[in-house]
């Protein structure tokens, strides 16, 4: 006797593999595998979280009214056009669920965030992978992939796992090249880490265009990964469609309180951004010194650096060697990067330590 048969497109999904937090032998080491905030969480956010503990028996506000209003006030948005979710992952899934299905095509870049493929395949859509140019988003390659069946284009900017960044001009050119019935999803999970004011203009596009969705998260810069709070902004018809399939209570009361408090703690955000910029630059410079050993850092605007291994030392050997030395990073053979390690910018001690370990593995010490 056989049981229920899953849909064939579900069985084609490769499950998401998160960054590890322990070694093969169970040791807890410096975790530089999940792009978490090495400085922790805003003390104001932590206090707000703890103060909400007295309401455990209550359901959260299903409409997320307070969070949406605070976000709208901070960014100058229409609160009615904000949707929230269990991390930005849920919002990305909602986009696929509302606007794609069997017979439709979903485009993303070769070295794109793994959730895009999962979200597309989950609804039975066909995955179309656009090539990149030296690990960066290639607008012309994406536009060349568009057909009459294209329904969604996912772009992470900065991109994960490469850290590369498409300029405002390139994003505008991409949007201009898409039909109005194609949803352009701009994933801004790492937008707070961009140096200067070089934003890609995505939120302005979402404000005026009928086919742009911008997603954001509290997991990275705000240090609230445990609470899974994400949100998105788009034209009213897009948000209305996504609301029809959104889980009604996907973020908690305590998480919402922490997110609202985190938005108000600009000092913590500025400190985190400055720390990341300083040590991202320092770490990339250290990797550049190992060029003779075949190591190369892809230019990053995120809170991590993708290190490529193009010499005798392989990424797999470096991954294992770093684990032995007490550092867990992200090796990504499942995303077409068997020759690369994505390394989160940690504390000063962690960043100096992982750089020293890499120097030793590369034979540069």
C-alpha positions as CSV (number, residue, x, y, z in Angstrom):
1,X,0.0,0.0,0.0
2,X,1.4,3.4,-1.0
3,X,0.8,6.8,0.6
4,X,0.1,10.2,-1.0
5,X,2.3,11.2,-3.9
6,X,4.0,14.6,-3.7
7,X,3.7,16.9,-6.7
8,X,6.7,16.2,-9.0
9,X,7.9,19.8,-8.8
10,X,8.1,19.6,-5.0
11,X,10.5,16.6,-5.2
12,X,12.7,18.7,-7.5
13,X,13.4,21.1,-4.7
14,X,16.8,20.9,-3.0
15,X,16.0,21.8,0.7
16,X,17.6,24.9,2.1
17,X,20.8,24.2,4.0
18,X,21.4,26.9,6.7
19,X,24.9,27.9,7.9
20,X,26.3,25.6,10.5
21,X,26.9,26.6,14.1
22,X,29.0,23.7,15.3
23,X,31.9,21.6,14.0
24,X,31.8,17.9,13.0
25,X,32.8,16.9,16.5
26,X,30.2,19.3,18.1
27,X,32.5,22.1,19.2
28,X,31.1,25.6,19.4
29,X,33.3,27.9,17.5
30,X,33.2,31.4,15.9
31,X,30.1,31.3,13.7
32,X,30.8,33.2,10.5
33,X,28.4,31.2,8.3
34,X,25.0,33.0,8.6
35,X,25.7,36.7,8.2
36,X,24.4,37.5,11.7
37,X,25.2,40.7,13.5
38,X,28.4,40.2,15.4
39,X,27.5,43.1,17.7
40,X,24.3,41.5,18.9
41,X,21.1,43.4,19.2
42,X,20.1,46.9,20.2
43,X,19.7,47.0,24.0
44,X,16.5,48.9,23.4
45,X,15.2,46.1,21.2
46,X,16.2,43.5,23.8
47,X,14.4,45.4,26.6
48,X,11.2,45.7,24.4
49,X,11.4,42.0,23.7
50,X,11.6,41.1,27.4
51,X,8.8,43.5,28.4
52,X,6.5,41.6,26.0
53,X,6.8,38.4,27.9
54,X,3.7,39.1,30.0
55,X,1.5,38.6,26.9
56,X,2.3,35.1,25.9
57,X,-1.4,34.0,25.9
58,X,-2.4,36.6,23.3
59,X,-2.3,36.3,19.5
60,X,-0.3,39.0,17.7
61,X,-2.1,41.7,15.8
62,X,-2.9,39.9,12.5
63,X,-2.6,43.1,10.5
64,X,0.7,44.2,12.0
65,X,-0.7,47.7,12.3
66,X,1.9,49.3,14.7
67,X,4.9,47.9,12.9
68,X,3.6,49.0,9.5
69,X,2.9,52.5,10.8
70,X,6.4,52.8,12.3
71,X,8.0,51.6,9.1
72,X,5.9,53.9,7.1
73,X,6.9,56.9,9.2
74,X,10.6,56.0,9.1
75,X,10.8,55.6,5.4
76,X,8.0,57.9,4.2
77,X,5.8,55.1,2.9
78,X,2.1,54.3,2.7
79,X,1.4,51.8,5.6
80,X,-1.4,50.2,3.6
81,X,1.2,49.1,1.1
82,X,3.5,47.4,3.6
83,X,3.2,43.6,4.1
84,X,5.0,41.8,6.9
85,X,6.2,38.2,7.1
86,X,8.1,35.5,9.0
87,X,11.4,36.9,7.8
88,X,11.7,38.3,4.3
89,X,11.8,34.7,3.2
90,X,8.0,34.5,3.7
91,X,7.5,37.6,1.7
92,X,9.6,36.2,-1.1
93,X,7.5,33.0,-1.0
94,X,4.3,35.1,-1.0
95,X,5.4,36.8,-4.2
96,X,5.8,33.5,-6.0
97,X,2.6,32.1,-4.5
98,X,0.6,35.1,-5.7
99,X,2.1,35.7,-9.1
100,X,3.6,32.4,-10.5
101,X,2.5,28.8,-11.1
102,X,2.7,25.9,-13.5
103,X,3.6,27.1,-17.0
104,X,5.2,30.3,-15.7
105,X,8.8,31.2,-15.6
106,X,10.8,32.8,-12.7
107,X,14.2,34.3,-13.4
108,X,17.1,34.8,-11.0
109,X,20.9,35.0,-11.4
110,X,23.2,32.0,-11.2
111,X,24.7,32.8,-7.9
112,X,21.5,34.0,-6.3
113,X,19.8,33.4,-3.0
114,X,18.7,29.8,-2.6
115,X,15.2,30.7,-1.5
116,X,14.3,32.1,-5.0
117,X,14.5,28.7,-6.5
118,X,12.7,27.0,-3.7
119,X,9.9,29.6,-3.9
120,X,9.5,29.2,-7.6
121,X,9.6,25.4,-7.6
122,X,7.2,25.3,-4.7
123,X,4.4,26.7,-6.9
124,X,5.3,24.6,-9.9
125,X,6.9,27.4,-11.9
126,X,9.8,26.9,-14.2
127,X,13.2,28.1,-13.0
128,X,15.3,30.2,-15.5
129,X,18.8,31.0,-14.4
130,X,20.6,34.0,-15.9
131,X,24.4,34.0,-16.1
132,X,26.4,36.6,-14.2
133,X,29.4,38.7,-15.2
134,X,32.3,38.1,-12.8
135,X,29.9,37.1,-10.0
136,X,27.8,40.3,-10.4
137,X,24.3,40.8,-11.8
138,X,24.3,41.1,-15.6
139,X,21.2,43.1,-16.6
140,X,21.5,42.3,-20.3
141,X,21.8,38.5,-19.5
142,X,18.6,38.7,-17.4
143,X,16.7,40.6,-20.1
144,X,17.8,38.0,-22.6
145,X,16.1,35.3,-20.5
146,X,12.7,37.0,-20.6
147,X,10.0,35.3,-22.6
148,X,6.2,35.6,-22.8
149,X,6.0,33.1,-19.9
150,X,8.2,35.2,-17.5
151,X,6.2,36.3,-14.4
152,X,8.8,37.2,-11.8
153,X,12.5,38.3,-11.7
154,X,14.2,38.1,-8.3
155,X,17.3,40.2,-7.6
156,X,19.1,40.5,-4.3
157,X,20.9,43.8,-4.1
158,X,23.5,43.5,-2.6
159,X,23.5,39.9,-3.8
160,X,23.8,36.9,-1.5
161,X,26.1,35.0,-1.6
162,X,28.5,37.1,-3.7
163,X,28.0,40.5,-2.0
164,X,28.1,42.3,-5.4
165,X,25.9,45.3,-6.0
166,X,24.0,46.6,-9.0
167,X,23.8,50.4,-9.3
168,X,20.7,52.6,-9.4
169,X,21.2,53.0,-13.1
170,X,21.4,49.3,-13.7
171,X,18.3,48.5,-11.7
172,X,16.4,51.3,-13.5
173,X,17.6,49.8,-16.8
174,X,16.5,46.4,-15.8
175,X,13.0,47.6,-14.7
176,X,12.6,49.6,-18.0
177,X,13.4,46.4,-20.0
178,X,10.7,44.4,-18.3
179,X,7.0,44.2,-19.3
180,X,4.6,45.7,-16.8
181,X,3.1,42.3,-16.1
182,X,6.4,40.9,-14.8
183,X,7.0,41.4,-11.1
184,X,10.5,42.7,-10.3
185,X,11.4,41.6,-6.7
186,X,14.3,43.6,-5.2
187,X,15.6,41.8,-2.1
188,X,17.2,44.4,0.1
189,X,18.2,42.1,3.0
190,X,21.6,43.7,3.1
191,X,20.7,47.2,1.9
192,X,21.7,48.8,5.3
193,X,25.3,47.8,4.7
194,X,25.8,49.7,1.5
195,X,28.5,52.4,1.9
196,X,27.4,56.0,1.5
197,X,24.1,56.9,-0.1
198,X,24.4,54.7,-3.1
199,X,21.0,53.1,-2.8
200,X,19.6,51.3,-5.9
201,X,16.4,53.4,-6.0
202,X,14.3,50.3,-5.5
203,X,12.0,51.8,-2.9
204,X,11.3,54.8,-5.2
205,X,10.4,52.4,-8.0
206,X,8.1,50.5,-5.6
207,X,6.4,53.8,-4.8
208,X,5.6,54.6,-8.4
209,X,5.8,51.5,-10.5
210,X,2.9,48.9,-10.6
211,X,5.3,45.9,-10.8
212,X,8.0,46.3,-8.2
213,X,8.2,44.7,-4.8
214,X,11.0,45.5,-2.4
215,X,11.7,43.2,0.6
216,X,13.6,44.0,3.8
217,X,14.5,42.2,7.0
218,X,15.3,42.8,10.6
219,X,17.6,39.7,10.7
220,X,20.9,41.3,9.6
221,X,21.6,44.9,10.5
222,X,19.1,44.9,13.4
223,X,20.3,41.7,14.9
224,X,16.9,40.1,15.2
225,X,17.4,36.9,13.3
226,X,15.8,34.8,16.0
227,X,12.5,36.6,15.7
228,X,12.1,36.3,11.9
229,X,10.7,39.7,11.0
230,X,10.6,40.8,7.4
231,X,8.5,43.1,5.3
232,X,7.8,44.3,1.8
233,X,6.6,47.3,-0.1
234,X,4.8,47.5,-3.4
235,X,1.8,48.8,-5.3
236,X,-1.6,48.2,-3.6
237,X,-2.8,45.4,-6.0
238,X,0.4,43.5,-5.4
239,X,0.1,43.7,-1.6
240,X,-3.6,42.9,-1.7
241,X,-2.9,39.6,-3.7
242,X,-0.1,38.6,-1.3
243,X,-2.3,39.3,1.8
244,X,-4.7,36.6,0.5
245,X,-2.2,33.9,1.1
246,X,-0.2,35.4,4.0
247,X,-0.3,33.5,7.4
248,X,-2.4,35.6,9.8
249,X,0.0,35.4,12.8
250,X,3.4,35.0,11.3
251,X,5.3,37.4,13.6
252,X,5.2,37.4,17.4
253,X,4.2,40.2,19.8
254,X,7.7,40.2,21.4
255,X,9.4,40.2,18.0
256,X,7.3,43.1,16.8
257,X,8.1,45.1,19.9
258,X,11.8,44.4,19.4
259,X,11.6,45.4,15.8
260,X,9.9,48.7,16.5
261,X,12.4,49.5,19.2
262,X,15.3,48.6,16.9
263,X,14.1,51.0,14.3
264,X,14.4,53.8,16.8
265,X,17.9,53.0,17.9
266,X,19.8,54.8,15.2
267,X,23.0,54.8,17.3
268,X,23.2,51.0,17.2
269,X,22.6,50.9,13.5
270,X,25.3,53.5,12.8
271,X,27.8,51.7,15.0
272,X,27.1,48.4,13.3
273,X,27.4,49.9,9.8
274,X,30.7,51.6,10.7
275,X,32.1,48.4,12.2
276,X,31.1,46.4,9.2
277,X,32.6,48.9,6.7
278,X,35.9,49.1,8.6
279,X,36.4,45.3,8.9
280,X,35.0,44.4,5.5
281,X,37.5,46.7,4.0
282,X,40.3,45.4,6.2
283,X,39.5,41.7,5.5
284,X,39.2,42.2,1.8
285,X,42.7,43.9,1.8
286,X,44.1,40.9,3.8
287,X,42.7,38.5,1.2
288,X,44.2,40.6,-1.6
289,X,47.6,40.0,0.0
290,X,47.1,36.3,-0.6
291,X,46.6,36.7,-4.4
292,X,49.8,34.9,-5.1
293,X,48.3,31.9,-3.3
294,X,45.2,32.0,-5.5
295,X,42.8,33.7,-3.1
296,X,40.5,36.5,-4.3
297,X,37.9,38.5,-2.5
298,X,34.8,39.5,-4.6
299,X,34.0,43.2,-3.9
300,X,31.2,43.3,-1.4
301,X,28.6,45.8,-0.2
302,X,27.1,43.3,2.3
303,X,28.2,42.1,5.8
304,X,30.2,39.2,4.3
305,X,32.9,38.6,1.7
306,X,33.0,35.8,-0.8
307,X,36.5,34.5,-1.0
308,X,37.4,32.5,-4.2
309,X,40.1,29.9,-4.2
310,X,41.8,29.7,-7.6
311,X,45.1,28.2,-6.7
312,X,46.4,25.1,-5.0
313,X,44.4,25.6,-1.8
314,X,40.8,24.5,-2.5
315,X,37.8,26.0,-0.9
316,X,36.9,22.7,0.6
317,X,40.3,22.3,2.2
318,X,40.1,25.8,3.5
319,X,36.6,25.2,4.9
320,X,37.8,22.2,6.8
321,X,41.0,23.9,7.9
322,X,39.1,26.9,9.2
323,X,36.7,24.6,11.1
324,X,39.7,22.9,12.8
325,X,41.0,26.4,13.7
326,X,37.8,27.4,15.3
327,X,35.9,29.2,12.5
328,X,32.8,28.0,10.7
329,X,32.2,29.8,7.4
330,X,29.8,29.0,4.5
331,X,31.0,26.6,1.7
332,X,28.5,26.6,-1.1
333,X,29.0,23.8,-3.6
334,X,25.2,23.4,-3.7
335,X,24.9,26.9,-5.2
336,X,27.5,26.4,-7.9
337,X,30.4,27.8,-5.8
338,X,32.6,24.8,-4.8
339,X,35.5,27.1,-5.2
340,X,34.3,29.8,-2.8
341,X,33.7,30.5,0.9
342,X,31.3,33.1,2.1
343,X,32.7,34.6,5.3
344,X,30.7,36.8,7.6
345,X,32.4,40.0,8.9
346,X,32.5,39.2,12.6
347,X,33.9,41.0,15.6
348,X,37.4,42.5,15.4
349,X,38.9,39.4,17.1
350,X,36.9,37.0,14.9
351,X,37.8,38.9,11.7
352,X,41.5,39.1,12.5
353,X,41.5,35.4,13.6
354,X,39.9,34.0,10.5
355,X,42.2,36.1,8.3
356,X,45.2,34.7,10.2
357,X,44.0,31.2,9.8
358,X,43.6,31.7,6.1
359,X,47.1,33.1,5.8
360,X,48.4,30.0,7.5
361,X,46.4,27.6,5.3
362,X,47.6,29.4,2.2
363,X,51.2,29.1,3.4
364,X,51.7,32.8,3.7
365,X,52.9,32.8,7.3
